[in-house]
Amino acid sequence: MTNKKVLANKHKAPLPSEEDAGLIKMCVLLTLVLDVLERDIRIMNISPLKMPDLYIRSLTGVQQRVTVQLAETKARMKRQGVKIYSEIRNHEGVEVLYVCRGYQRRFFMLSSFARSEVRRKLGYYLGIDLTQDYALL
């Protein structure tokens, strides 16, 4: 009887791991970063800046790098059998429902945490050290 259980468990898919949840988190954050960049670029296009094209080109370059990383993350998710099937954003946060090798899972990120993580990621892509306080000139 125990041998049957061992054999049955051998054929089951591995349980979702921390790495799988990390991929979901990364996918959500990169999507949010792209949304922020898109909004900011749109605002810069209609703003009265003297040289908006320079700022827009800079943000567009970041957008391209984030898009590449998001595509790599999604490809890795696919290889590992992880698929998002629902994403709900509201004032409380972001809720993602996903399937990982046949197991249904839920991932939730509070708005405040998402905002700070998006800020950290954008700072990284822009080459800005967010731990430094810069005096306004």
N, C-alpha and C positions, 0 to 999 in steps of 0.2 A: 504494500500500500504506500509506504513512504517513497519507494522508487518511482511510482507513478507520479507523485507530487513533484519530485525532483525533475523528472522528465518534462512534466507539464510546465514547470517554471522556467526550464531551459529555453522554451520556445516563446516565452512572453517577451515583449519589448522592454528594454531597460526603463526604469522609472525616470521621470524628469529630474534633471540635476540643477545645481546652482548655475552651471555654465549655460544651460538652456534659459533659465530665468534672466541671466545676464544678457543674453542675446535679445530677449524681448525688451528689456530695459533700454539697451543700446538702440534698438530699432525705434522705440517710442521717442527717445531723446533726439535722435537724429532727424526724425520727422518733425518734431517740434522746432528744432533749430532751423530746418528748411522753411517752415512756416513763418518764423520770426524774420528770417532773411528776406523772404518774398514780400512780406508786409513793409519792412524797412526800405527795400528797394523801390517799391511802389510809392511810398511817401517821399523818398528823395527825388523821384522823377517829377513830382509836382511842387517840390519845395523851392523857395527862392534862393537857394545856395548859389554862390558865384561859380563854382565848378562842380556841379553834382556828378558829372561823368566820372571823375576820379574816384569818388566814394562808391559810386555804383559799380565801377569796374572792380574795385577791391572786394566789395561784398559779393559780386558775381563770381569772382575767383574762389572765395570761401564756399559759396553755394556749390560750385563744381566739385570741390574737394569733399564736401559733406555728402553729395550725391554719390560719389564713388564709394565712400565708406559705407553708406546705406546699402548700396547694391551688393557690396561684399558681405555685409551682415546678413542680408536677406538670402544670399546664396548659401551661406553657412547654415542658416536656419533650415533651408530646404534640405541640405545634406544630412542634417541631424533630425529631420522629421518634425520640425516645429513650424506651425502655421497659425497666424493670427486670423481669426474669423470675425471679430467684432472689436471696435474701439469706440468708446464713448468719452467725450470730453465735456466737462461742466465746471462750475465754479469750485467744486470740491477737489477735482483732480482728473486724472486720466485712468479709465478702467479698460483693460484689455482682456478679452477672452481668447484663449488659444488652445490648440491641440498639440500635444507633444507625444509623438509615437503612439497615438491612440488614447492618451490620457487627456482629459479636459482639465484645463487650469485657468486661474484668474490671476491677473497682475494688476495692482492698483498703486498709483503714485499720487500723493497729495500735490495740489497746485503749488504750494510754497516750495516743496522739495523739487518739483519739476522746474520751476522758475530758476532756482539757484543752480541746478544742474545744467540747464540750458545756458545760463550766464557763464558758468565755468567752461562749458564746451566752446561757446563763442569766443571767450577770452583766449582759450587755447588756439583756436583756428586763426584768430587775429594777432596772435603773438603778444598778447597783453598779460602781464603778471598781475592778477587781481589781488595779490597779497600786498602790493605796493600802493601807498597813497600818493598820488601825484597832485601837487599843488597846481591850481589853475593859474595859467599865465596871465 
